[in-house]
């Protein structure tokens, strides 16, 4: 019997349904699926309920985990459904594509033009055309046919030409169309890798047809390959010649979790789809597809405290269906639903619509693998890196101090920071004293569940360095604020991720260019200032950070006058915290930056329309920096306490001026006298009003400081402070003790 070729669209829910229906109708004796032939041993795991898609077959070179490739599967992937169908039915099932050992060897030594850029080692595979003439068609040939037929959604086209036909002729039509398309654009790539792939598929097919009891064979493969497997097969000797002498690598394979976002075409995945979340919904929902989808979107909006009522859902359904009728389409598709969602649920807010696209249409579903799955390359690289850094995986908590001037200690620090970035908190940083920024303290605890975390982190890369680089780049690209992006930048420097710095700095520059909120800029600057120190401590080139930090400071100084105007007490308190952080950071920048900041503070201190909390703080910063003398600070305090402001406003000025530095009043008698004089002249009601503020201000001082202030206040009127009783020295009583000490010191 002629083998049944089911040409499918990778990750197409319509294809998946059609494959399942055809397998039910055909009841084959064996099933072949496009995928690495040496992964057959992992097929049995498909029956494990703990293996939940999206997942991927991961193959990596045993001697070089960085050389790796992924074959992803979603719940709606036709290949996954064919695997599940075969396992449930007890039908022999095999992968038929080139073994991963040969695929990785080909990737490691590709035949390419020397002028072309070096390809990335880590690859997501199903179809990856070798030459540009086939690249567009091969990326998604079903989408190309759909476009030619006037469809903007390949799934809609598939429904019309395959599923609604109600017969088994749809796959034959797909194979015929792909044959015509291949003839139209020419044969495959110049290096012949795809020809060898199809030759291997035919060799596996011949081998399967010779097995006892096998008469009906179903082949599930990308539609592009269907013509090469359908009909009469060419001579086996021809295929054997193509496959002869192919290089191999020693390879290991494993299942790893995957995500919907990594299935999306926007992630760079060659066989990606534009709407994984929507496709999952299409495949798993049997009735009321549009209504249930909109309910899902409404739930997402409600989780973000956005009001969405049942009426919103009803009107969105009506609008989507009306758009479909106007466009002469039998059912509303994703385009109509998205437009209706924007108009009704999101009320025209494109930002909310983009949020729905990311969280619903693409989604972020994470797959799961069994706990006893084979080790992944990330774990292997982690183990090797830990051994190199002389870190032992110990379940008992252990504290260590590392000196970044020593190479082995620096390796410890870098590894722990990188693991923290990818969500493996083996080490938790703790505060230490001494050695300045060259010393770090860590508490190490290796937990058994970290093995699972390592497997999950494999979605970012196959080595600790690659995974941390990808994760920090993603954090910077998706950062909702400047502070998040600068936090990512600081983490990248601590983890010595030099390759991530260009992307993070680009994200920072892009975000800073459109962010006009001075508080956001002030929140972002401290991380940049701290990061500049790592050039000395860690040997990292941070030259570009000075330019970025200076640019942010210029915008802060320009926007600060407007930002401080008309602030209430709570807003002023928050801004004071930002002000202090920026002031500390400016001390780490260049002299020109420090001068610019002092000018901005001086201008601010001269204003009278700003919350006293900020004016008092700015005056204190100028005093501590030596920009104004103590006498001038005393004059400003006198003015602040003698003006027409309310007693509470004056107490705010004092709170800002003193901050947590009560020693100033211990050492400056003039300031203390001004403050004391203001306080004792307050009316009783005013005193009661300001007392809580003053108590909060003085309450943060150290008890010894408060005691010294009290002593100074008692002596402000010129009277001597009460003499502190002293104990007379009795030589006779002390003689025995002195003799013992002298004997111990060898002085007797």
C-alpha positions as CSV (number, residue, x, y, z in Angstrom):
1,X,0.0,0.0,0.0
2,X,1.2,3.5,-0.8
3,X,2.3,5.4,2.3
4,X,0.0,8.2,3.4
5,X,1.9,11.5,3.5
6,X,0.3,14.1,5.8
7,X,2.0,17.5,4.9
8,X,1.3,19.8,7.8
9,X,2.0,23.3,9.0
10,X,4.3,23.2,12.0
11,X,2.4,24.3,15.1
12,X,-0.9,24.7,13.2
13,X,-4.0,23.7,15.2
14,X,-5.9,23.1,12.0
15,X,-3.2,20.7,10.8
16,X,-3.2,19.0,14.2
17,X,-7.0,18.3,14.1
18,X,-6.7,17.1,10.5
19,X,-3.8,14.7,11.4
20,X,-5.7,13.2,14.3
21,X,-8.8,12.7,12.1
22,X,-6.8,11.1,9.3
23,X,-5.0,8.8,11.8
24,X,-8.3,7.8,13.2
25,X,-9.6,7.0,9.7
26,X,-6.5,5.3,8.4
27,X,-5.5,3.3,11.5
28,X,-1.9,2.9,10.3
29,X,0.4,0.1,11.3
30,X,3.3,2.5,11.8
31,X,3.7,6.3,12.1
32,X,6.8,8.3,11.0
33,X,7.2,11.9,12.2
34,X,9.6,14.6,11.1
35,X,12.2,14.8,13.9
36,X,15.7,13.6,14.8
37,X,15.8,9.8,14.3
38,X,18.2,9.3,17.3
39,X,15.5,10.7,19.6
40,X,13.3,7.6,19.4
41,X,14.3,6.5,22.9
42,X,12.6,9.6,24.2
43,X,9.2,8.9,22.5
44,X,8.1,6.7,25.4
45,X,8.2,9.7,27.7
46,X,5.3,11.2,25.8
47,X,3.1,8.8,27.8
48,X,4.2,10.3,31.1
49,X,1.5,12.7,32.4
50,X,4.3,14.9,33.8
51,X,5.5,15.8,30.3
52,X,3.2,18.7,29.4
53,X,3.7,20.9,26.4
54,X,5.0,23.3,25.3
55,X,8.2,21.2,25.4
56,X,11.2,20.7,23.1
57,X,13.5,18.0,22.2
58,X,17.0,19.3,23.0
59,X,20.0,17.8,21.4
60,X,23.5,19.0,22.3
61,X,27.1,18.0,21.6
62,X,28.3,16.0,24.6
63,X,31.7,17.7,24.4
64,X,30.4,21.2,23.7
65,X,26.9,21.9,25.3
66,X,26.9,25.2,23.5
67,X,26.4,23.4,20.2
68,X,22.7,22.5,20.5
69,X,19.4,22.5,18.7
70,X,15.8,22.4,19.8
71,X,12.7,20.8,18.2
72,X,9.7,22.5,19.9
73,X,6.2,21.0,20.3
74,X,3.1,22.7,21.5
75,X,-0.2,21.1,22.5
76,X,-1.5,22.2,19.0
77,X,1.6,20.9,17.1
78,X,0.6,18.2,14.6
79,X,3.7,16.3,15.4
80,X,2.9,16.2,19.1
81,X,-0.6,15.0,18.5
82,X,0.7,12.3,16.2
83,X,3.1,11.2,18.9
84,X,0.3,11.1,21.5
85,X,-2.1,9.3,19.2
86,X,0.5,6.6,18.4
87,X,1.5,6.0,22.0
88,X,-2.1,5.8,23.1
89,X,-3.0,3.4,20.3
90,X,0.1,1.3,20.7
91,X,1.2,1.9,17.2
92,X,5.0,1.9,16.5
93,X,6.1,5.5,16.0
94,X,9.5,6.7,14.9
95,X,11.2,10.0,14.1
96,X,12.5,9.9,10.5
97,X,14.6,13.0,10.0
98,X,18.4,13.1,10.1
99,X,19.8,12.1,13.5
100,X,20.7,15.1,15.7
101,X,24.3,13.8,15.7
102,X,24.5,14.6,12.0
103,X,22.4,17.8,12.2
104,X,24.7,19.2,14.9
105,X,27.8,18.2,12.9
106,X,26.4,20.0,9.9
107,X,25.7,23.1,12.1
108,X,29.1,23.0,13.6
109,X,30.8,23.1,10.2
110,X,28.3,24.7,7.8
111,X,29.1,25.1,4.1
112,X,28.7,28.9,3.7
113,X,30.1,31.9,2.0
114,X,33.1,33.3,4.0
115,X,31.6,36.7,3.6
116,X,28.4,35.7,5.5
117,X,28.3,36.3,9.2
118,X,29.0,33.3,11.5
119,X,25.7,31.6,12.4
120,X,24.6,31.1,16.0
121,X,25.4,27.7,17.4
122,X,22.1,27.3,19.3
123,X,19.3,26.7,16.8
124,X,15.5,26.0,16.9
125,X,14.8,23.4,14.2
126,X,12.1,22.0,12.1
127,X,12.5,23.7,8.8
128,X,15.5,25.9,8.2
129,X,16.2,26.5,4.5
130,X,19.7,26.8,3.3
131,X,19.4,29.4,0.5
132,X,17.5,32.7,0.4
133,X,15.4,31.6,-2.6
134,X,13.6,29.0,-0.5
135,X,13.8,30.8,2.8
136,X,10.5,32.8,2.4
137,X,8.5,29.9,1.1
138,X,10.0,27.4,3.4
139,X,9.5,29.5,6.6
140,X,5.7,28.9,6.3
141,X,4.6,27.5,2.9
142,X,1.0,27.1,4.1
143,X,1.0,30.8,4.9
144,X,2.3,31.5,1.4
145,X,-0.5,29.5,-0.2
146,X,-3.1,31.2,2.1
147,X,-1.8,34.6,1.0
148,X,-2.0,33.7,-2.6
149,X,-5.6,32.7,-2.0
150,X,-6.4,36.1,-0.4
151,X,-6.3,35.0,3.2
152,X,-4.4,36.9,5.9
153,X,-4.7,34.0,8.4
154,X,-3.2,30.6,7.4
155,X,-5.5,28.9,9.9
156,X,-8.6,30.3,8.2
157,X,-7.4,29.1,4.9
158,X,-6.7,25.6,6.3
159,X,-10.2,25.5,7.7
160,X,-11.7,26.3,4.4
161,X,-9.7,24.0,2.1
162,X,-9.1,21.1,4.4
163,X,-11.3,20.8,7.5
164,X,-14.6,22.1,5.9
165,X,-14.2,19.7,3.0
166,X,-15.0,16.8,5.2
167,X,-13.0,14.2,3.2
168,X,-9.4,12.9,3.2
169,X,-8.4,14.7,0.1
170,X,-7.0,17.8,1.7
171,X,-3.6,16.4,2.3
172,X,-3.4,15.3,-1.3
173,X,-4.1,18.8,-2.4
174,X,-1.5,20.2,0.0
175,X,1.1,17.8,-1.5
176,X,0.2,18.8,-5.0
177,X,0.4,22.5,-4.2
178,X,3.8,22.1,-2.5
179,X,5.1,20.2,-5.5
180,X,4.1,23.1,-7.8
181,X,5.6,25.6,-5.3
182,X,8.9,23.7,-5.3
183,X,9.1,23.6,-9.0
184,X,8.3,27.3,-9.1
185,X,11.1,28.5,-6.8
186,X,13.7,25.8,-7.7
187,X,15.2,23.0,-5.7
188,X,16.8,23.3,-2.3
189,X,19.9,24.9,-0.9
190,X,23.3,24.7,-2.5
191,X,24.9,22.6,0.3
192,X,22.2,19.9,-0.2
193,X,21.5,19.5,3.5
194,X,17.7,19.4,2.9
195,X,18.2,16.9,0.1
196,X,20.0,14.6,2.6
197,X,17.2,15.1,5.1
198,X,14.6,13.9,2.7
199,X,16.9,11.1,1.6
200,X,17.0,9.9,5.2
201,X,13.3,10.2,5.6
202,X,12.9,7.9,2.6
203,X,15.4,5.4,3.9
204,X,13.5,5.2,7.2
205,X,10.3,4.8,5.2
206,X,11.8,1.9,3.2
207,X,13.0,0.2,6.4
208,X,9.6,0.6,8.1
209,X,7.7,-0.9,5.1
210,X,9.8,-4.0,5.4
211,X,8.8,-4.7,9.0
212,X,6.5,-7.6,9.6
213,X,2.9,-6.8,9.7
214,X,3.4,-3.2,8.4
215,X,1.2,-2.4,5.4
216,X,-0.2,1.1,6.2
217,X,2.3,3.8,7.1
218,X,1.5,7.4,7.8
219,X,4.1,10.1,7.5
220,X,3.7,13.4,9.3
221,X,6.1,16.0,8.0
222,X,6.3,19.7,7.1
223,X,4.2,20.4,4.0
224,X,7.4,21.4,2.1
225,X,8.8,17.8,2.3
226,X,5.5,16.1,1.3
227,X,6.2,15.9,-2.5
228,X,9.6,14.2,-1.8
229,X,8.0,11.4,0.2
230,X,4.8,10.9,-1.8
231,X,4.3,8.5,-4.8
232,X,7.0,6.2,-6.1
233,X,10.3,6.5,-4.2
234,X,13.6,6.9,-6.1
235,X,16.2,4.1,-6.0
236,X,17.6,3.4,-2.5
237,X,21.1,3.6,-3.8
238,X,20.6,7.2,-4.8
239,X,19.6,8.1,-1.2
240,X,22.4,6.0,0.3
241,X,24.9,7.9,-1.9
242,X,23.6,11.3,-0.6
243,X,24.0,10.1,3.0
244,X,27.4,8.5,2.7
245,X,30.2,10.1,4.7
246,X,28.1,12.6,6.7
247,X,30.0,13.7,9.8
248,X,28.6,13.0,13.3
249,X,29.0,14.4,16.8
250,X,28.6,12.5,20.0
251,X,25.2,13.8,21.0
252,X,22.9,13.7,24.0
253,X,19.1,14.4,23.9
254,X,16.6,15.4,26.5
255,X,13.1,16.9,26.9
256,X,13.1,20.5,28.2
257,X,10.3,22.9,29.0
258,X,9.4,25.4,26.4
259,X,7.3,28.5,26.3
260,X,4.7,29.9,23.9
261,X,6.7,33.1,23.5
262,X,9.7,31.0,22.1
263,X,7.3,29.5,19.6
264,X,6.4,32.9,18.3
265,X,7.9,34.0,15.0
266,X,8.9,37.3,16.7
267,X,11.4,35.3,18.9
268,X,13.4,34.5,15.8
269,X,12.3,30.8,15.6
270,X,12.3,29.8,12.0
271,X,9.1,27.8,12.1
272,X,7.4,30.2,14.5
273,X,3.8,31.2,14.5
274,X,2.5,34.7,15.2
275,X,-0.2,33.7,17.8
276,X,0.7,30.7,20.0
277,X,-1.8,31.6,22.7
278,X,-4.6,32.0,20.2
279,X,-3.7,28.8,18.5
280,X,-3.7,26.9,21.8
281,X,-7.2,28.3,22.4
282,X,-8.4,27.2,19.0
283,X,-7.2,23.7,19.5
284,X,-8.4,23.2,23.0
285,X,-11.8,24.9,22.7
286,X,-14.5,23.0,20.9
287,X,-17.4,25.4,21.1
288,X,-18.1,29.1,21.6
289,X,-14.5,29.8,20.6
290,X,-14.8,33.6,20.2
291,X,-16.9,34.1,23.4
292,X,-14.6,31.9,25.5
293,X,-11.5,33.8,24.1
294,X,-13.0,37.1,25.0
295,X,-13.8,35.9,28.5
296,X,-10.2,34.9,28.9
297,X,-9.1,38.4,27.8
298,X,-11.6,40.0,30.1
299,X,-10.1,38.0,33.0
300,X,-6.6,39.2,32.2
301,X,-7.8,42.8,32.2
302,X,-9.6,42.4,35.5
303,X,-6.5,41.0,37.1
304,X,-4.9,44.4,36.3
305,X,-7.8,46.2,38.0
306,X,-9.3,47.3,34.6
307,X,-13.1,47.2,34.7
308,X,-14.6,44.9,32.1
309,X,-18.2,43.9,32.3
310,X,-20.3,41.2,30.6
311,X,-21.7,43.9,28.4
312,X,-18.2,44.6,27.1
313,X,-17.8,41.0,26.2
314,X,-21.2,40.9,24.4
315,X,-20.5,44.1,22.4
316,X,-17.1,42.9,21.5
317,X,-18.5,39.6,20.1
318,X,-21.2,41.5,18.1
319,X,-18.6,43.9,16.7
320,X,-16.2,41.0,15.7
321,X,-19.1,39.1,14.0
322,X,-20.2,42.3,12.2
323,X,-16.6,42.8,10.9
324,X,-16.5,39.3,9.6
325,X,-19.8,39.7,7.8
326,X,-18.6,43.0,6.2
327,X,-15.5,41.2,5.0
328,X,-17.5,38.3,3.7
329,X,-16.0,35.8,6.1
330,X,-18.1,33.0,7.6
331,X,-16.5,33.4,11.0
332,X,-14.7,36.0,13.0
333,X,-11.0,35.4,13.1
334,X,-8.1,36.8,15.1
335,X,-8.0,40.0,13.1
336,X,-11.7,40.8,13.7
337,X,-11.5,39.8,17.4
338,X,-8.4,42.0,17.9
339,X,-10.0,45.0,16.3
340,X,-13.2,44.6,18.3
341,X,-11.2,44.1,21.5
342,X,-9.3,47.4,20.9
343,X,-12.5,49.3,20.2
344,X,-14.7,47.9,23.0
345,X,-12.7,46.3,25.8
346,X,-9.7,48.5,25.6
347,X,-11.7,51.6,24.6
348,X,-9.3,52.5,21.9
349,X,-6.2,52.3,24.2
350,X,-3.5,50.8,22.0
351,X,-1.3,50.2,25.1
352,X,-3.9,47.8,26.5
353,X,-4.4,46.2,23.2
354,X,-0.6,45.5,23.0
355,X,-0.8,44.1,26.5
356,X,-3.6,41.7,25.3
357,X,-1.5,40.7,22.3
358,X,1.5,39.8,24.5
359,X,-0.3,38.1,27.3
360,X,-3.2,36.4,25.4
361,X,-2.4,36.1,21.7
362,X,1.2,35.1,22.2
363,X,0.9,34.0,25.9
364,X,3.6,32.7,28.2
365,X,2.6,29.1,28.9
366,X,5.5,27.1,30.3
367,X,5.8,23.4,29.7
368,X,6.8,20.8,32.2
369,X,9.1,17.7,32.1
370,X,9.3,14.8,34.4
371,X,11.5,15.2,37.4
372,X,13.6,12.1,36.3
373,X,14.3,13.5,32.9
374,X,17.9,13.2,31.5
375,X,20.3,16.0,32.5
376,X,20.3,19.1,30.3
377,X,23.4,20.8,29.0
378,X,22.8,23.8,31.3
379,X,23.1,21.5,34.3
380,X,26.3,20.0,32.8
381,X,27.8,23.5,32.3
382,X,26.8,24.6,35.7
383,X,28.5,21.6,37.3
384,X,31.7,22.2,35.3
385,X,31.7,25.9,36.1
386,X,31.1,25.2,39.8
387,X,34.0,22.8,39.8
388,X,36.3,25.3,38.1
389,X,35.3,28.0,40.7
390,X,35.8,25.5,43.5
391,X,32.2,25.7,44.7
392,X,30.7,22.5,46.2
393,X,27.0,21.8,45.9
394,X,26.2,21.4,49.5
395,X,22.6,21.3,51.0
396,X,23.9,22.8,54.2
397,X,24.0,26.6,54.5
398,X,27.5,28.0,54.3
399,X,28.8,31.5,54.5
400,X,31.7,32.5,52.3
401,X,33.6,35.8,51.7
402,X,35.1,36.4,48.3
403,X,37.9,38.9,47.4
404,X,37.3,40.1,43.8
405,X,41.0,40.7,43.4
406,X,41.6,36.9,43.4
407,X,40.7,35.1,40.2
408,X,39.1,32.1,41.8
409,X,37.0,34.3,44.1
410,X,36.0,36.4,41.2
411,X,34.9,33.3,39.3
412,X,32.7,32.4,42.3
413,X,31.1,35.8,42.3
414,X,30.5,35.8,38.6
415,X,28.9,32.3,38.6
416,X,26.6,33.1,41.6
417,X,25.5,36.4,40.0
418,X,24.8,34.7,36.7
419,X,22.8,31.9,38.4
420,X,20.8,34.6,40.2
421,X,19.9,36.2,36.9
422,X,18.4,33.0,35.5
423,X,16.5,32.2,38.7
424,X,18.8,29.8,40.5
425,X,19.5,31.4,43.9
426,X,22.3,29.1,45.0
427,X,24.0,32.0,46.6
428,X,22.3,34.8,48.5
429,X,24.3,38.0,48.9
430,X,24.9,39.3,52.4
431,X,26.5,42.5,53.8
432,X,30.2,42.4,54.7
433,X,32.6,44.9,56.1
434,X,36.1,45.7,55.0
435,X,38.0,45.7,51.7
436,X,35.6,48.3,50.1
437,X,33.9,47.1,47.0
438,X,36.5,44.3,46.5
439,X,34.7,42.1,49.1
440,X,31.5,40.2,48.8
441,X,29.7,37.9,51.2
442,X,27.5,35.0,50.2
443,X,25.3,32.4,51.9
444,X,25.4,29.2,49.9
445,X,22.7,26.6,50.0
446,X,22.2,24.0,47.3
447,X,18.6,22.8,47.2
448,X,17.4,19.6,45.4
449,X,14.7,21.6,43.6
450,X,17.4,23.7,41.8
451,X,17.7,20.8,39.4
452,X,14.2,21.6,38.2
453,X,15.0,25.3,38.0
454,X,18.1,24.5,35.9
455,X,15.9,22.5,33.4
456,X,13.4,25.4,33.3
457,X,16.2,27.9,32.8
458,X,17.3,25.9,29.7
459,X,14.8,27.9,27.7
460,X,17.3,30.8,27.8
461,X,20.4,28.9,26.8
462,X,22.5,25.8,27.1
463,X,25.3,27.3,29.1
464,X,25.2,29.5,32.2
465,X,26.8,32.4,30.3
466,X,24.4,32.1,27.3
467,X,21.3,31.7,29.5
468,X,22.2,34.7,31.7
469,X,23.0,36.8,28.7
470,X,19.7,36.0,27.1
471,X,17.7,36.5,30.3
472,X,19.3,39.9,31.2
473,X,18.8,41.1,27.6
474,X,15.1,40.1,27.8
475,X,14.8,41.9,31.1
476,X,16.2,45.1,29.6
477,X,14.1,44.8,26.5
478,X,10.9,44.3,28.5
479,X,11.7,46.6,31.4
480,X,8.7,48.7,32.3
481,X,10.8,51.5,33.8
482,X,14.2,53.1,33.5
483,X,15.0,51.8,37.0
484,X,14.4,48.2,35.8
485,X,16.6,48.6,32.8
486,X,19.4,50.1,34.9
487,X,19.0,47.3,37.4
488,X,19.5,44.9,34.5
489,X,22.6,46.8,33.5
490,X,24.0,46.6,37.0
491,X,23.2,42.9,37.1
492,X,25.0,42.4,33.8
493,X,28.1,44.1,35.1
494,X,28.1,42.1,38.3
495,X,27.8,38.9,36.3
496,X,30.4,40.0,33.8
497,X,28.0,39.6,30.8
498,X,29.9,41.7,28.3
499,X,28.0,40.4,25.3
500,X,24.7,41.7,26.9
501,X,25.9,45.2,27.5
502,X,25.3,46.6,24.0
503,X,21.7,45.4,24.0
504,X,21.1,46.6,27.5
505,X,22.6,50.0,26.8
506,X,20.5,50.3,23.7
507,X,17.4,49.6,25.6
508,X,18.4,52.1,28.3
509,X,19.0,54.8,25.7
510,X,15.8,54.1,23.9
511,X,13.8,54.2,27.1
512,X,15.5,57.3,28.4
513,X,14.8,59.1,25.2
514,X,11.1,58.9,25.7
515,X,10.8,59.0,29.5
516,X,10.2,62.6,30.6
517,X,9.4,61.8,34.3
518,X,12.2,63.3,36.4
519,X,11.5,60.8,39.2
520,X,12.0,57.9,36.8
521,X,15.3,59.4,35.7
522,X,16.4,59.9,39.3
523,X,15.5,56.3,40.1
524,X,17.6,55.1,37.2
525,X,20.8,57.1,37.9
526,X,22.1,55.5,41.1
527,X,22.5,52.1,39.5
528,X,24.6,53.7,36.7
529,X,26.8,55.4,39.3
530,X,27.4,52.2,41.2
531,X,28.1,50.3,38.0
532,X,30.9,52.7,37.1
533,X,32.9,51.4,40.1
534,X,32.9,47.9,38.6
535,X,35.4,48.9,36.0
536,X,38.0,49.1,38.8
537,X,36.8,46.2,40.8
538,X,36.0,43.7,38.1
539,X,38.1,44.8,35.2
540,X,35.0,45.5,33.0
541,X,35.0,48.3,30.4
542,X,32.3,50.7,31.5
543,X,33.4,53.7,29.5
544,X,30.0,54.0,27.8
545,X,28.3,54.3,31.2
546,X,29.8,57.7,32.0
547,X,28.2,59.2,28.9
548,X,24.8,57.6,29.7
549,X,25.0,58.8,33.3
550,X,25.9,62.3,32.3
551,X,23.0,62.5,29.8
552,X,20.6,61.4,32.5
553,X,21.9,63.9,35.0
554,X,21.6,66.8,32.4
555,X,17.9,65.9,32.0
556,X,17.4,65.5,35.8
557,X,18.9,69.0,36.4
558,X,16.7,70.5,33.6
559,X,13.5,68.9,34.9
560,X,14.1,69.2,38.7
561,X,12.8,72.8,39.0
562,X,9.4,71.8,37.6
563,X,9.4,68.5,39.5
564,X,9.6,70.0,42.9
565,X,6.9,72.6,42.4
566,X,3.6,72.2,44.2
567,X,4.5,68.9,46.0
568,X,2.6,67.7,49.0
569,X,4.2,66.2,52.0
570,X,4.1,62.6,50.8
571,X,5.3,63.4,47.4
572,X,8.1,65.6,48.8
573,X,9.2,62.8,51.1
574,X,9.4,60.4,48.2
575,X,11.4,62.9,46.1
576,X,13.7,63.6,49.0
577,X,14.7,59.9,49.0
578,X,15.4,60.2,45.2
579,X,17.4,63.4,45.8
580,X,19.6,61.8,48.4
581,X,20.3,58.8,46.1
582,X,21.2,61.0,43.2
583,X,23.4,63.2,45.4
584,X,25.4,60.1,46.5
585,X,25.7,58.9,42.9
586,X,26.9,62.3,41.6
587,X,29.9,61.9,43.9
588,X,31.0,59.0,41.8
589,X,30.7,60.9,38.5
590,X,33.0,63.3,36.7
591,X,33.8,66.8,38.1
592,X,31.7,68.5,35.4
593,X,28.7,66.4,36.5
594,X,29.3,67.3,40.1
595,X,29.4,71.0,39.2
596,X,26.2,70.7,37.2
597,X,24.4,69.1,40.2
598,X,25.6,71.7,42.7
599,X,24.3,74.5,40.5
600,X,20.9,72.8,40.3
601,X,20.8,72.4,44.1
602,X,21.9,76.0,44.7
603,X,19.1,77.3,42.4
604,X,16.6,75.1,44.2
605,X,17.7,76.2,47.7
606,X,17.1,79.8,46.7
607,X,13.4,79.3,46.0
608,X,10.5,79.9,48.4
609,X,7.7,78.0,46.7
610,X,9.0,74.5,47.4
611,X,8.0,72.1,50.2
612,X,10.1,72.8,53.3
613,X,11.2,69.2,53.5
614,X,13.0,69.5,50.2
615,X,14.4,73.0,50.9
616,X,15.8,71.9,54.3
617,X,17.3,68.8,52.7
618,X,19.0,70.7,49.9
619,X,20.4,73.2,52.4
620,X,21.9,70.3,54.4
621,X,23.4,68.7,51.2
622,X,25.1,72.0,50.3
623,X,26.4,72.4,53.8
624,X,27.8,68.9,54.0
625,X,29.4,69.4,50.6
626,X,31.1,72.6,51.6
627,X,29.2,74.7,49.1
628,X,27.8,76.9,51.9
629,X,29.3,77.8,55.2
630,X,27.8,77.0,58.6
631,X,27.0,80.7,59.1
632,X,25.0,80.7,55.9
633,X,23.2,77.6,56.9
634,X,22.3,79.2,60.2
635,X,20.9,82.3,58.3
636,X,18.8,80.0,56.1
637,X,17.5,78.2,59.2
638,X,16.6,81.5,60.8
639,X,14.8,82.7,57.7
640,X,12.9,79.4,57.4
641,X,11.7,79.6,61.0
642,X,10.9,83.3,61.0
643,X,8.8,83.5,57.8
644,X,5.1,83.4,57.5
645,X,4.8,79.7,57.0
646,X,2.8,77.5,59.4
647,X,4.6,75.8,62.3
648,X,4.1,72.4,60.6
649,X,5.8,73.7,57.4
650,X,8.7,74.9,59.5
651,X,8.9,71.5,61.2
652,X,9.1,70.0,57.8
653,X,12.1,72.2,56.9
654,X,13.8,71.1,60.1
655,X,13.1,67.4,59.3
656,X,14.6,67.8,55.8
657,X,17.6,69.7,57.2
658,X,18.5,67.3,60.0
659,X,17.6,64.0,58.3
660,X,19.3,61.3,60.2
661,X,22.3,63.4,61.0
662,X,21.8,64.7,64.6
663,X,25.5,65.2,65.2
664,X,25.3,68.5,63.4
665,X,23.3,69.9,66.4
666,X,25.9,68.5,68.8
667,X,28.8,70.3,67.1
668,X,27.1,73.5,65.9
669,X,25.9,75.6,68.9
670,X,24.5,78.4,66.7
671,X,22.1,76.1,64.8
672,X,21.0,74.5,68.1
673,X,20.3,77.8,69.6
674,X,18.2,79.0,66.6
675,X,16.2,75.8,66.8
676,X,15.8,76.0,70.6
677,X,14.7,79.6,70.4
678,X,12.0,78.8,67.8
679,X,10.7,75.9,69.8
680,X,10.4,77.7,73.1
681,X,8.5,80.6,71.5
682,X,5.8,78.4,70.0
683,X,2.3,78.8,71.2
684,X,0.9,75.9,73.1
685,X,-1.4,74.7,70.3
686,X,1.4,75.1,67.7
687,X,3.8,73.1,69.9
688,X,1.2,70.3,70.2
689,X,0.9,70.3,66.4
690,X,4.6,70.1,65.6
691,X,5.5,67.7,68.4
692,X,4.8,64.5,66.4
693,X,6.9,65.7,63.5
694,X,9.8,66.7,65.7
695,X,9.6,63.5,67.7
696,X,9.8,61.5,64.4
697,X,12.8,63.6,63.3
698,X,14.7,63.2,66.6
699,X,13.5,59.6,67.0
700,X,15.8,58.3,64.3
701,X,18.9,59.7,66.1
702,X,21.1,57.4,68.0
703,X,20.3,57.5,71.8
704,X,23.8,58.9,72.6
705,X,23.3,61.7,70.1
706,X,20.0,62.6,71.6
707,X,21.6,62.6,75.1
708,X,24.4,64.9,73.9
709,X,21.9,67.3,72.3
710,X,20.1,67.4,75.6
711,X,23.3,68.3,77.4
712,X,24.1,71.0,74.9
713,X,20.6,72.5,75.2
714,X,20.9,72.6,79.0
715,X,24.1,74.6,78.6
716,X,22.8,77.1,76.0
717,X,22.0,79.8,78.6
718,X,25.7,79.9,79.6
719,X,25.3,77.8,82.8
720,X,27.8,75.0,83.2
721,X,26.4,71.5,82.8
722,X,26.2,69.5,86.0
723,X,29.5,67.9,86.8
724,X,29.6,64.2,86.1
725,X,30.5,62.3,89.3
726,X,33.9,60.7,89.0
727,X,35.5,57.9,90.9
728,X,38.7,58.7,92.8
729,X,41.7,56.5,91.9
730,X,42.9,54.4,94.9
731,X,46.5,53.3,94.2
732,X,46.5,50.8,97.1
733,X,43.4,49.0,95.7
734,X,44.7,49.1,92.1
735,X,48.2,47.9,93.0
736,X,47.5,44.1,92.8
737,X,45.7,44.4,89.4
738,X,48.5,46.5,88.0
739,X,51.1,44.0,89.2
740,X,49.3,41.1,87.4
741,X,49.0,43.1,84.2
742,X,52.7,44.0,84.3
743,X,53.6,40.4,84.9
744,X,51.5,39.3,81.9
745,X,53.2,41.9,79.7
746,X,56.6,41.0,81.0
747,X,57.2,44.4,82.5
748,X,57.8,43.4,86.1
